[in-house]
């Protein structure tokens, strides 16, 4: 029985000491003794993952993203919004196709001017005159500038109502 207890005690001491020695191997450092072992290095190899470049948006995605802002700024009804959206999608697609062709600068300018003229004619036919003029002004000023003007006008209206 004494042999068994001595044997068991010696076995557990060696077992604990062995575990302690194994844990100290490499000292958890990346340089010097034990490089590549211990903490800091995964046993599972990592694949080189390169982030994909975002795919360019289509004409429909671009127009659909901007239409709510344009419709709110110009105060368009549903029919006018649908007309404007379809025309913008159509001519934006043509512009994108023209850019893909990579024509010389003078031909590119001519093509863009032609597309713009066709778009203007179609918008004049589809929108009321005041909405068309507002859209042309919106294109010149930019959407953000027009939205700022609209906010200022709303503030002025609120102030004038509060004074009354």
N, CA and C of each residue as an Amber inpcrd file, in Angstrom:
protein
   492
   0.8270000  -1.1750000   0.0000000   0.0000000   0.0000000   0.0000000
   0.8770000   1.2460000   0.0000000   2.0170000   1.1780000   0.7750000
   2.9080000   2.3120000   0.8130000   3.4950000   2.5690000  -0.5700000
   3.7450000   1.5390000  -1.2950000   4.3180000   1.6960000  -2.6280000
   3.3170000   2.3830000  -3.5470000   2.0970000   1.9940000  -3.4030000
   1.0690000   2.6120000  -4.2470000   0.9110000   4.0990000  -3.9510000
   0.9160000   4.4790000  -2.6850000   0.7580000   5.9040000  -2.3490000
   1.9750000   6.6890000  -2.7880000   3.1880000   6.1070000  -2.5930000
   4.3920000   6.7910000  -3.0580000   4.3590000   6.9330000  -4.5780000
   3.9460000   5.8660000  -5.2290000   3.8660000   5.8940000  -6.6870000
   2.8590000   6.9430000  -7.1570000   1.6990000   7.0050000  -6.5120000
   0.6800000   7.9880000  -6.8820000   1.1600000   9.4210000  -6.6290000
   1.7900000   9.6660000  -5.4970000   2.3010000  11.0070000  -5.1860000
   3.3620000  11.4030000  -6.1960000   4.2810000  10.5220000  -6.5070000
   5.3250000  10.8220000  -7.4780000   4.7140000  11.0690000  -8.8610000
   3.7120000  10.2850000  -9.2170000   3.0520000  10.4560000 -10.5120000
   2.3910000  11.8310000 -10.6210000   1.6610000  12.2620000  -9.5800000
   0.9940000  13.5710000  -9.6090000   1.9860000  14.7200000  -9.6020000
   3.1090000  14.5750000  -8.8640000   4.1420000  15.6210000  -8.8520000
   4.7420000  15.7700000 -10.2420000   5.0770000  14.6660000 -10.8820000
   5.6170000  14.7150000 -12.2390000   4.5960000  15.2720000 -13.2320000
   3.3560000  14.8890000 -13.0530000   2.2950000  15.3660000 -13.9310000
   2.1450000  16.8900000 -13.8210000   2.1090000  17.4250000 -12.6290000
   1.9780000  18.8710000 -12.4200000   3.2320000  19.6110000 -12.8890000
   4.3950000  19.0780000 -12.6130000   5.6430000  19.7170000 -13.0260000
   5.7590000  19.6990000 -14.5470000   5.3480000  18.6170000 -15.1730000
   5.4010000  18.5190000 -16.6280000   4.4770000  19.5360000 -17.2870000
   3.2970000  19.7120000 -16.7250000   2.3530000  20.6880000 -17.2720000
   2.9150000  22.1010000 -17.1260000   3.5590000  22.3700000 -15.9960000
   4.1550000  23.6970000 -15.7670000   5.3020000  23.9440000 -16.7320000
   6.1190000  22.9590000 -16.9650000   7.2310000  23.1130000 -17.8970000
   6.7400000  23.3050000 -19.3290000   5.7150000  22.5820000 -19.7070000
   5.1650000  22.6990000 -21.0550000   4.5780000  24.1000000 -21.2640000
   3.9400000  24.6710000 -20.2770000   3.3310000  25.9970000 -20.3910000
   4.3950000  27.0730000 -20.5380000   5.6000000  26.8490000 -20.0430000
   6.6380000  27.8670000 -20.0960000   7.4340000  27.8390000 -21.3830000
   7.2600000  26.8430000 -22.2220000   8.0470000  26.7360000 -23.4400000
   7.7420000  27.8860000 -24.3740000   8.7430000  28.6220000 -24.8000000
   8.5800000  29.7360000 -25.7120000   8.3630000  31.0460000 -24.9870000
   8.0150000  31.0360000 -23.7570000   7.8410000  32.2150000 -22.9210000
   6.8330000  33.2120000 -23.4920000   6.0440000  32.7980000 -24.4540000
   5.0270000  33.6750000 -24.9950000   5.5560000  34.8080000 -25.8410000
   6.7980000  34.7500000 -26.2600000   7.3920000  35.8270000 -27.0570000
   7.4020000  35.4520000 -28.5160000   7.5130000  36.4560000 -29.3550000
   7.5800000  36.2010000 -30.7860000   9.0220000  36.1980000 -31.2790000
   9.9530000  36.7060000 -30.5220000  11.3460000  36.7040000 -30.9720000
  12.1930000  35.9060000 -29.9850000  13.3540000  35.5400000 -30.4220000
  14.2510000  34.8240000 -29.5190000  13.8640000  33.3730000 -29.3700000
  14.0930000  32.8520000 -28.1820000  13.8920000  31.4470000 -27.9030000
  12.4170000  31.0710000 -28.0440000  12.1730000  30.0200000 -28.7820000
  10.8190000  29.5030000 -28.8950000   9.9660000  30.2600000 -29.8860000
  10.5630000  30.9090000 -30.8590000   9.7880000  31.6830000 -31.8250000
   8.7860000  30.7800000 -32.5400000   7.5710000  31.2380000 -32.5950000
   6.5490000  30.5040000 -33.3180000   5.7890000  29.5080000 -32.4730000
   6.1380000  29.3670000 -31.2240000   5.4190000  28.4440000 -30.3610000
   4.8130000  29.2240000 -29.2110000   3.8890000  28.6330000 -28.5540000
   3.3030000  29.2880000 -27.3930000   2.2160000  30.2630000 -27.8060000
   1.9790000  31.2740000 -26.9750000   0.9120000  32.2340000 -27.2350000
   1.2510000  33.1230000 -28.4200000   0.2540000  33.7190000 -28.9870000
   0.4750000  34.6740000 -30.0510000   0.4860000  34.0840000 -31.4390000
   0.4690000  32.7950000 -31.5630000   0.4840000  32.1790000 -32.8870000
  -0.6230000  31.1370000 -32.9480000  -1.4670000  31.2870000 -33.9070000
  -2.5740000  30.3580000 -34.0530000  -2.1050000  29.0940000 -34.7580000
  -2.6600000  27.9690000 -34.3540000  -2.3230000  26.7090000 -34.9970000
  -3.0680000  26.5590000 -36.3150000  -4.1180000  27.3670000 -36.5010000
  -4.9190000  27.2980000 -37.7220000  -4.3530000  28.2960000 -38.7240000
  -3.9590000  27.8400000 -39.8880000  -3.4110000  28.7790000 -40.8790000
  -4.4910000  29.7280000 -41.3810000  -4.1130000  30.9870000 -41.5640000
  -5.0490000  32.0040000 -42.0370000  -4.8510000  32.2170000 -43.5280000
  -5.9370000  32.2300000 -44.2430000  -5.8700000  32.4820000 -45.6820000
  -5.7630000  33.9870000 -45.9120000  -5.0220000  34.3770000 -46.9220000
  -4.9240000  35.7890000 -47.2510000  -6.2100000  36.2150000 -47.9310000
  -6.9740000  37.0090000 -47.2190000  -8.2510000  37.4690000 -47.7520000
  -8.0940000  38.9340000 -48.1360000  -8.2230000  39.2050000 -49.4090000
  -8.1620000  40.5880000 -49.8630000  -9.5880000  41.0960000 -50.0100000
  -9.8580000  42.2810000 -49.4970000 -11.2220000  42.7910000 -49.5960000
 -11.5850000  43.0670000 -51.0500000 -12.7880000  42.6920000 -51.4090000
 -13.2360000  42.9190000 -52.7740000 -13.5620000  44.3920000 -52.9660000
 -13.2390000  44.8860000 -54.1390000 -13.6050000  46.2520000 -54.4550000
 -15.1070000  46.2920000 -54.6770000 -15.7710000  47.3180000 -54.1510000
 -17.2150000  47.3720000 -54.3460000 -17.5360000  47.5250000 -55.8380000
 -18.5370000  46.7970000 -56.2510000 -18.9260000  46.8540000 -57.6550000
 -19.5520000  48.2140000 -57.9390000 -19.2920000  48.7770000 -59.1130000
 -19.9010000  50.0650000 -59.4300000 -21.4220000  49.9300000 -59.4990000
 -22.0960000  50.9710000 -59.0450000 -23.5480000  50.9480000 -59.0340000
 -24.0860000  51.0670000 -60.4510000 -25.2350000  50.4660000 -60.6470000
 -25.8960000  50.5940000 -61.9390000 -26.6640000  51.9110000 -61.9730000
 -27.1420000  52.2690000 -63.1630000 -27.8910000  53.5110000 -63.3130000
 -29.1550000  53.4830000 -62.4520000 -29.8130000  52.3460000 -62.3930000
 -31.0240000  52.2320000 -61.5920000 -30.7420000  52.4360000 -60.1160000
 -29.6750000  51.8540000 -59.6070000 -29.3350000  52.0070000 -58.1900000
 -29.0140000  53.4540000 -57.8570000 -28.2890000  54.1280000 -58.7330000
 -27.9220000  55.5290000 -58.4930000 -29.1690000  56.3980000 -58.4550000
 -30.0290000  56.2430000 -59.4590000 -31.2350000  57.0740000 -59.5340000
 -32.1810000  56.7620000 -58.3780000 -32.3460000  55.4790000 -58.0560000
 -33.2330000  55.1140000 -56.9510000 -32.7370000  55.6640000 -55.6190000
 -31.4390000  55.7740000 -55.4700000 -30.8850000  56.3330000 -54.2300000
 -31.0930000  57.8360000 -54.1140000 -31.0980000  58.5340000 -55.2390000
 -31.2150000  59.9940000 -55.2350000 -32.6590000  60.4980000 -55.3780000
 -33.5450000  59.6840000 -55.9150000 -34.9040000  60.1440000 -56.2170000
 -35.6820000  60.6450000 -55.0040000 -35.6200000  59.9920000 -53.8480000
 -36.3820000  60.5350000 -52.7120000 -35.9690000  61.9650000 -52.3540000
 -34.6800000  62.2540000 -52.4120000 -34.2040000  63.6070000 -52.0970000
 -34.6670000  64.6000000 -53.1510000 -34.5600000  64.1970000 -54.4240000
 -34.9690000  65.0860000 -55.5160000 -36.4680000  65.3460000 -55.4530000
 -37.2500000  64.2940000 -55.2260000 -38.7030000  64.4310000 -55.1690000
 -39.1230000  65.3190000 -54.0050000 -38.4420000  65.1830000 -52.8750000
 -38.7800000  66.0220000 -51.7210000 -38.3830000  67.4740000 -51.9770000
 -37.2390000  67.6900000 -52.5950000 -36.7740000  69.0510000 -52.8560000
 -37.6730000  69.7580000 -53.8650000 -38.0600000  69.0610000 -54.9220000
 -38.8780000  69.6700000 -55.9720000 -40.3760000  69.5470000 -55.7020000
 -40.7500000  68.8250000 -54.6510000 -42.1410000  68.6020000 -54.2730000
 -42.9260000  67.9920000 -55.4380000 -42.4470000  66.8410000 -55.9090000
 -43.0640000  66.1530000 -57.0370000 -44.1360000  65.1860000 -56.5500000
 -45.1910000  65.0070000 -57.3740000 -46.1800000  63.9810000 -57.0410000
 -45.6770000  62.6420000 -57.5880000 -46.4660000  61.5850000 -57.4070000
 -46.0010000  60.2450000 -57.7870000 -45.7800000  60.1150000 -59.2920000
 -46.6810000  60.6730000 -60.0830000 -46.5440000  60.5810000 -61.5350000
 -45.2830000  61.3030000 -62.0030000 -45.0730000  62.5200000 -61.5090000
 -43.8930000  63.2920000 -61.9030000 -42.6110000  62.5950000 -61.4530000
 -42.6580000  61.9870000 -60.2770000 -41.4970000  61.2470000 -59.7810000
 -41.1900000  60.0640000 -60.6860000 -42.2210000  59.3500000 -61.1240000
 -42.0230000  58.1960000 -62.0020000 -41.4530000  58.6320000 -63.3490000
 -41.9780000  59.7330000 -63.9020000 -41.4890000  60.2330000 -65.1880000
 -40.0240000  60.6360000 -65.0700000 -39.7210000  61.4370000 -64.0500000
 -38.3490000  61.9040000 -63.8560000 -37.3980000  60.7290000 -63.6290000
 -37.8180000  59.7720000 -62.8390000 -36.9800000  58.6130000 -62.5490000
 -36.6740000  57.8140000 -63.8030000 -37.6860000  57.5450000 -64.6140000
 -37.4550000  56.7440000 -65.8210000 -36.5500000  57.4750000 -66.8100000
 -36.7420000  58.7870000 -66.9590000 -35.9080000  59.5560000 -67.8860000
 -34.4600000  59.5920000 -67.3930000 -34.2890000  59.8360000 -66.0970000
 -32.9250000  59.8870000 -65.5520000 -32.2160000  58.5450000 -65.6790000
 -32.9300000  57.4560000 -65.4370000 -32.3200000  56.1240000 -65.5690000
 -31.8700000  55.8730000 -67.0000000 -32.7350000  56.2150000 -67.9210000
 -32.4530000  55.9760000 -69.3350000 -31.1990000  56.7280000 -69.7860000
 -31.1250000  58.0160000 -69.4770000 -30.0110000  58.8190000 -69.9680000
 -28.7400000  58.6380000 -69.1400000 -28.8840000  58.2860000 -67.8850000
 -27.6930000  57.9660000 -67.0860000 -27.0430000  56.6980000 -67.6140000
 -27.8600000  55.7310000 -68.0220000 -27.3290000  54.5060000 -68.6110000
 -26.5740000  54.8170000 -69.8990000 -27.1140000  55.7240000 -70.7160000
 -26.4310000  56.1070000 -71.9530000 -25.0850000  56.7760000 -71.6520000
 -25.0580000  57.6230000 -70.6250000 -23.7980000  58.2900000 -70.2490000
 -22.7570000  57.2790000 -69.7840000 -23.2120000  56.3050000 -69.0040000
 -22.2840000  55.2730000 -68.5170000 -21.7210000  54.4690000 -69.6860000
 -22.5710000  54.1400000 -70.6480000 -22.1040000  53.3880000 -71.8120000
 -21.1030000  54.2100000 -72.6230000 -21.3360000  55.5230000 -72.7150000
 -20.4230000  56.3950000 -73.4470000 -19.0560000  56.4570000 -72.7590000
 -19.0530000  56.4870000 -71.4310000 -17.7830000  56.5050000 -70.6900000
 -17.0090000  55.2070000 -70.8780000 -17.7390000  54.1080000 -70.9690000
 -17.0860000  52.8050000 -71.1510000 -16.3500000  52.7490000 -72.4880000
 -16.8970000  53.4240000 -73.4970000 -16.2690000  53.4080000 -74.8220000
 -14.9250000  54.1270000 -74.8520000 -14.6810000  55.0460000 -73.9010000
 -13.4250000  55.8080000 -73.7980000 -13.0560000  56.4630000 -75.1270000
 -13.9590000  57.2930000 -75.5980000 -13.7360000  58.0280000 -76.8450000
 -12.7790000  59.1810000 -76.6110000 -12.2500000  59.7880000 -77.6700000
 -11.4230000  60.9890000 -77.5100000 -12.2610000  62.1140000 -76.8740000
 -11.5940000  63.0580000 -76.2150000 -12.3280000  64.0930000 -75.4660000
 -13.3460000  64.8840000 -76.2900000 -13.0090000  65.2360000 -77.5350000
 -13.9480000  66.0410000 -78.3200000 -15.2070000  65.2360000 -78.6750000
 -15.0430000  63.9700000 -79.0110000 -16.2110000  63.1310000 -79.3130000
 -17.0090000  62.8420000 -78.0450000 -16.3190000  62.7180000 -76.9290000
 -16.9940000  62.4920000 -75.6550000 -17.8870000  63.6910000 -75.3180000
 -17.3510000  64.9140000 -75.4960000 -18.1320000  66.1260000 -75.2370000
 -19.3640000  66.1970000 -76.1370000 -19.1670000  65.8910000 -77.4230000
 -20.2840000  65.9160000 -78.3590000 -21.3660000  64.9150000 -77.9500000
 -20.9490000  63.7230000 -77.5900000 -21.8980000  62.6890000 -77.1750000
 -22.6500000  63.0830000 -75.9150000 -21.9450000  63.6350000 -74.9440000
 -22.5860000  64.0600000 -73.6960000 -23.5710000  65.2000000 -73.9570000
 -23.1840000  66.1360000 -74.8190000 -24.0730000  67.2520000 -75.1440000
 -25.3410000  66.7360000 -75.8280000 -25.1870000  65.7860000 -76.7200000
 -26.3330000  65.2200000 -77.4190000 -27.2640000  64.5090000 -76.4330000
 -26.6960000  63.7390000 -75.5350000 -27.4940000  63.0330000 -74.5320000
 -28.2270000  64.0340000 -73.6450000 -27.5510000  65.1090000 -73.2440000
 -28.1690000  66.1130000 -72.3870000 -29.3320000  66.7920000 -73.1070000
 -29.1660000  67.1160000 -74.3890000 -30.2420000  67.7340000 -75.1580000
 -31.4570000  66.8100000 -75.2380000 -31.2260000  65.5440000 -75.5230000
 -32.3260000  64.5830000 -75.6060000 -33.0400000  64.4570000 -74.2640000
 -32.2690000  64.4450000 -73.1820000 -32.8480000  64.3400000 -71.8450000
 -33.7030000  65.5710000 -71.5550000 -33.2030000  66.7620000 -71.8840000
 -33.9540000  67.9890000 -71.6390000 -35.2680000  67.9980000 -72.4110000
 -35.2290000  67.5670000 -73.6660000 -36.4470000  67.5270000 -74.4740000
 -37.4780000  66.5800000 -73.8640000 -37.0160000  65.4240000 -73.4290000
 -37.9360000  64.4480000 -72.8530000 -38.4930000  64.9280000 -71.5200000
 -37.6680000  65.6000000 -70.7200000 -38.1550000  66.1310000 -69.4400000
 -39.1500000  67.2710000 -69.6510000 -38.9200000  68.1220000 -70.6570000
 -39.8650000  69.1970000 -70.9630000 -41.2280000  68.6230000 -71.3360000
 -41.2120000  67.5330000 -72.0710000 -42.4650000  66.9150000 -72.4930000
 -43.1740000  66.2200000 -71.3330000 -42.4260000  65.6770000 -70.3770000
 -43.0210000  64.8800000 -69.3100000 -43.3640000  65.6280000 -68.0410000
 -42.7290000  66.7800000 -67.7890000 -42.9410000  67.5180000 -66.5470000
 -43.6090000  68.8640000 -66.8260000 -44.3470000  69.3940000 -65.8440000
 -44.8500000  70.7600000 -65.9850000 -43.6700000  71.7420000 -66.0630000
 -43.9100000  72.8970000 -66.6780000 -42.8390000  73.8470000 -66.9420000
 -42.1260000  74.2850000 -65.6610000 -42.8880000  74.6190000 -64.6100000
 -42.2530000  75.0950000 -63.3720000 -41.4240000  73.9980000 -62.7050000
 -41.8800000  72.7530000 -62.7800000 -41.1030000  71.6450000 -62.2020000
 -39.8390000  71.3900000 -63.0240000 -39.9540000  71.5190000 -64.3370000
 -38.7850000  71.3380000 -65.2000000 -37.7390000  72.4110000 -64.9020000
 -38.1780000  73.6620000 -64.7970000 -37.2450000  74.7570000 -64.5020000
 -36.6050000  74.5670000 -63.1280000 -37.3970000  74.1000000 -62.1720000
 -36.8540000  73.8390000 -60.8390000 -35.8030000  72.7220000 -60.8910000
 -36.0480000  71.7120000 -61.7190000 -35.0760000  70.6180000 -61.8510000
 -33.7920000  71.1030000 -62.5050000 -33.9120000  71.9390000 -63.5430000
 -32.7220000  72.4920000 -64.2010000 -31.9190000  73.3250000 -63.2140000
 -32.6180000  74.1420000 -62.4030000 -31.9310000  74.9450000 -61.3830000
 -31.2730000  74.0310000 -60.3470000 -31.9460000  72.9370000 -60.0140000
 -31.3920000  71.9660000 -59.0660000 -30.1100000  71.3560000 -59.6140000
 -30.0790000  71.0590000 -60.9040000 -28.8720000  70.5040000 -61.5170000
 -27.7340000  71.5160000 -61.4850000 -28.0330000  72.7880000 -61.7020000
 -26.9880000  73.8150000 -61.6950000 -26.4400000  74.0320000 -60.2900000
 -27.3310000  74.1490000 -59.3200000 -26.9140000  74.4540000 -57.9460000
 -26.3650000  73.2340000 -57.2240000 -26.9050000  72.0960000 -57.5180000
 -26.5420000  70.8970000 -56.7790000 -27.6270000  70.5980000 -55.7620000
 -27.7810000  69.3470000 -55.4310000 -28.8560000  68.9030000 -54.5580000
 -28.7010000  69.4320000 -53.1380000 -27.4910000  69.4220000 -52.6150000
 -27.2880000  69.8450000 -51.2300000 -27.5920000  71.3290000 -51.0570000
 -27.1830000  72.1360000 -52.0070000 -27.4230000  73.5630000 -51.9290000
 -28.9220000  73.8620000 -51.9900000 -29.6200000  73.1380000 -52.8450000
 -31.0670000  73.3340000 -52.9630000 -31.7750000  72.9160000 -51.6770000
 -31.3310000  71.8430000 -51.0520000 -31.9360000  71.3980000 -49.8030000
 -31.7030000  72.4230000 -48.6950000 -30.5230000  73.0500000 -48.6700000
 -30.2460000  74.0800000 -47.6790000 -31.1630000  75.2780000 -47.8710000
 -31.3690000  75.6870000 -49.1270000 -32.2720000  76.8020000 -49.4110000
 -33.6820000  76.4840000 -48.9340000 -34.1070000  75.2620000 -49.1900000
 -35.4470000  74.8500000 -48.8020000 -35.6000000  74.8820000 -47.2780000
 -34.5760000  74.4570000 -46.5460000 -34.6330000  74.4940000 -45.0850000
 -34.7030000  75.9250000 -44.5760000 -33.9280000  76.8230000 -45.1910000
 -33.9590000  78.2240000 -44.7870000 -35.3360000  78.8160000 -45.0040000
 -35.9680000  78.4930000 -46.1250000 -37.3020000  79.0080000 -46.4040000
 -38.3050000  78.4960000 -45.3740000 -38.1890000  77.2380000 -44.9720000
 -39.0780000  76.6810000 -43.9610000 -38.8860000  77.3820000 -42.6200000
 -37.6400000  77.6700000 -42.2650000 -37.3550000  78.3680000 -41.0100000
 -37.9620000  79.7670000 -41.0200000 -37.8350000  80.4500000 -42.1580000
 -38.4040000  81.7930000 -42.2610000 -39.9180000  81.7510000 -42.1150000
 -40.5630000  80.7520000 -42.7040000 -42.0080000  80.6170000 -42.5930000
 -42.4140000  80.3740000 -41.1450000 -41.6480000  79.5250000 -40.4420000
 -41.9510000  79.2410000 -39.0510000 -41.8020000  80.4890000 -38.1950000
 -40.7250000  81.2570000 -38.4450000 -40.5080000  82.4860000 -37.6790000
 -41.6300000  83.4930000 -37.9120000 -42.0620000  83.6150000 -39.1610000
 -43.1230000  84.5720000 -39.4670000 -44.4370000  84.1220000 -38.8390000
 -44.6840000  82.7980000 -38.7770000 -45.9000000  82.3000000 -38.1150000
 -45.8330000  82.5080000 -36.6120000 -44.6500000  82.3390000 -36.0300000
 -44.4860000  82.5310000 -34.5930000 -44.6890000  83.9880000 -34.1930000
 -44.2780000  84.9260000 -35.0480000 -44.4220000  86.3590000 -34.7470000
 -45.8900000  86.7890000 -34.7820000 -46.6720000  86.1220000 -35.5900000
 -48.0930000  86.4810000 -35.6980000 -48.7970000  86.0270000 -34.4830000
